[in-house]
Amino acid sequence: MGTNPGLAHAGDRCRVFRQLHQSGCFVIPNPWDAGSARLLAQLGFPALATTSSGLAWTLGKADNHITLQDALGHLRSVTQAVRIPINADFEGGFAIEPENVSTNVTAATDTGIAGLSIEDSTGNAANPLFEFALAVERIRAARQAIDKSGTGILLTGRSEGFIVGRPDIAETIQRLTAYAEAGADCLYAPGIRNRADITAVVKAVAPKPVNVLVGSDFTTVAELADLGVRRISVGGALARAAWTGFLEAASEIASQGTFTHLARAVPLVDLDESFTAE
């Protein structure tokens, strides 16, 4: 299924992306480069989201170790590769202070994206989340930057407690509701997995939509839709799946001198045809 040429314009993509968040439930998978974005668009997904970890690995870096310029260049590459909406994994805005978050978000609004997320993690294991008031102000600063840009980009507020060692559902809900009040259009707490927690988040921020991260087989699209989840992303999981195939094939060659994994690879002609299709 090819991409829709009617969605090439950035304003159109923002409009369509917002419409996707109004009802139902959709999957927004995460490519790690222009090629993976092209293939996901051809599979018929209505929108895509970048992945900071997936990008970092392509650059030989660990997650959260890319630069602002790395991220901005990546966003331009992906948005130019497809015509459907792209949500930017913008980590923590590549800054601490709200005014610097605002400056960097302003730069991101010029890359063709339709959505952008801001996290509240600090990268400090001893104090993994930004202090509450600062975290809220960072979301407010991102909101103001987007509004000033006039782009209509959808803002997602993320609370990272469940993946940085502070899995407290009450604190997570407190933060997400505050982010919603500060202007986040969509709310996201990566790492929540059980039905009770997901339901609690959906109810707490309603009517605003909720994104749930699925990085393994603990649920299905239908189950999350039944819980009222609006958007499902997979983070770096598709990139990890690709790296798994690569490492298994390369390890076989290195350790056994055989090539059986390569026999299971997608044929070259099929990939070439995918990348020449419009």
N, C-alpha and C positions, 0 to 999 in steps of 0.2 A: 504494500500500500504506500503510495508516494506522499510527499509532503504537499500541503495546500498552498499554491502560490498566492492566494488571496490574503495570507497572513504574513507576508514578507515585511510590511511596514511596522516599525516599532510600536506606533500608536495602536494599530490593529491588534498586535500581539498582547499589549497590555489590556485592551478591552476584552479580548477573548479569555485571557487568563483570569480576569476578575469574574467573568461569567461562569467559568468552571467551578469557582468557589461558592456559587450561589445555591446549588442544590446537588444532590447525588453524592457519589464517591468516585474519585478517579486516581489512577496510579501515575506518579510523576517519577519515572526512573532516572537514574543518575549516570550519564556518560562521563568519561574522563578525558575525552579529546574530541576533535571535530569528526573523526571517522566513526567513533562509537555513537556520537550524536546522530549522524546521518542514518545509521542502521536502525537505531531506536525509532527515529521519526518514520522510517519506512515500514516499521511494524505497526504503525497506526496509533501510537501514544499521542494524546492531545497536547502534551507539554512535557518538558524535561527540566531537570535541575542539575546544576553542577555539583561536584563533590570535592571538597578540599583535600581529602585523603587521596582520592583517585588521581587528582592533578599532581599532588606532591610526589606520589610514587613514580609518575612518568618523568619527573625531574630528578629522581634519585634522592629525594628528601623524605623525611617523616612528616606525618600530618601536622599542621599548624606551624610549619617551618618555611612556608613560601612567603614571598614578599608581596607587597601591594601591587607592584608592577607585574609580577608573575600572574596575579589574579586578574588584573584588568586586561592583560593581553589574552589570557585564556577566555575570558568572557566574550571578548570581541571575536575570537576564533570560533567559538561555539555558536554564537548568535548569527554569525555570517554563514555557518555551515548548513543551517536549517531555517525553515520559515515558521516554525511553531514557537510558542512562548518558551522562554528560558528563565528559570529562577536561579539566582546567584547564591551559592553558598559563600557568603562574604565573611565567614568566621566571626570574629569579634569587631569587625570594622577596621582591623589593622591599626587600632589605636585604643587608648584607655579613656582619655578625657572626651566628654561629649562633643566639644567643638572640633576635635580632630576626627572623631567618628563622622561628624557632619561633612567635613571637608572630603573625606574619603568616599562617603556614600555619594556625594555630588559627582565625584569622578566616575563612579560606577554607573550612574544614571545615563551616562553618555555612551555606553557600550552596546545598547540595543536590548538589554534585558527587560523582562516583563515583571520580575519579582526579585526580592532580595531579602535575605535573612541575617539577623544580628544575634549573636550568642552572648551569654553572660558568664562564660568561663574565663578564668584568669590565666590558666596555664601553670599555676602554682599549686602543687599538691597539698601544701599545708593550709591553703586558703583558696579553694578551687573556684569559688563564685565571687563575682564582684559584689561589694556591699550593696544592699537592697536599693537605697536611694540613688546611688550612682548608676546601677543597672537600669533603673527606670529612666533616668535622665539620658542615658545612651540611646534607648529606644526612642525617646521623644526627639532627640537630636536627629536621628535617622529619619523620623517622620517629617520633621520640618525641612530637611534637605530634599526629600522626595517631593514634598508639596511645592517647594520653591522651584524645582526643576520643571514642573508642569507635565511630567511624563505619565502620571497615573500608575506608576510602578507599585505593585502590591508588596507591603512590608510584613514579614514574618518575624515574630518575636520568639526566640528560643531560650529555654531554661535547661541547662545542661547537668543538673544535679545527679540524675540517674546514671550518667556515664562518666562522671568525674569524682565519684566516691561520696556523694551526699544524696542518696536515694530517699528523700523525704517528700512524700506526696503532698502533705500540707504546705510545706514551703514552696514546692513547685507550683501548686495552684495559686498561692499568694502572689508569686512572681508573675505567672502568666496572666492573671486577672489584672495586675497592675500594668503589664505591658500592653494589654488590650486597651486599658483606659488611656495609656500614653500614646496610642495611635497605631498599634500593630493591627493589621487586618486579619492575620492568621496566627495561630498559636501552636507551638511545637515543643514537646519535651522528649527528645530522643532517649530511648532506653526504657520507657514505660512499656510493659508487656502484658500485664494481667487485665482482665476485663473490668475489674472494679476500678482500677486506677484510670484506665482509659475513659470509662464512663464518667468518672468524677471530673476529669478534665473537660470533657465535652460539655457537661452540664454547667460547670463553673464559668466558662467563657462564652456560652451561648448568648446570642445567635452567631457569634463569630466562628469561623471554621477552624478545625483542628487537623494538624498533620501528624501522622504516626509513622515512625521509622520501623521498617521490617528488614532485618538483616539475616533472618533464618526462617525456618518453616514453622514458627509458633502460631501462625494464624493464616487467614485467607482474606481475600478482598471482600467476599460476601460477609464474613464475620465482622470485619471492621465497619463495613457499611451499616450493618444492623446496629452497631453501637453508636452510630451517628458521626463517625469519622468522615471527613470530607476529602482528605488528600492523603495518599500513601507514597512515601519515598523509600528508597533502599540504600541511600548513602553510598558508601564505598563497596557495597556487597557485590555489585556486578563487576567492578574492577578486581575485587578479590577473587571472584570466580574465574576471570580471565587470567590473572596471575597464577591461580592454581593449575590451570591447564598448561601454562607455560612452564612452571616449575616441575610439574610431573614429567613432561616430555623431555626437558633439559636434564633433569636428574637421571632419567632412564639412560640417556645417551652417555652422561658422565660416568655413571656407576656400572652400567651393564654393556655399553657399546651396542645397544639395540635401538630400534626406531619405531616400535609398535605404536606409541602414542601419536606419532606424526600421521599414521595411516587413518586416524580418526578425525583429522583436521578438516575444516571446511575447505572445499576445493578452491584453488586460486581463481578459476574462472567465475565461480559464484560470487566471490568477494569483488572481483573486478566489475562484474555486471552491477552489483549493488552500488558501487561508487560512481558508475557512469550513468545510472538511472536518475531521472528527474521526476 
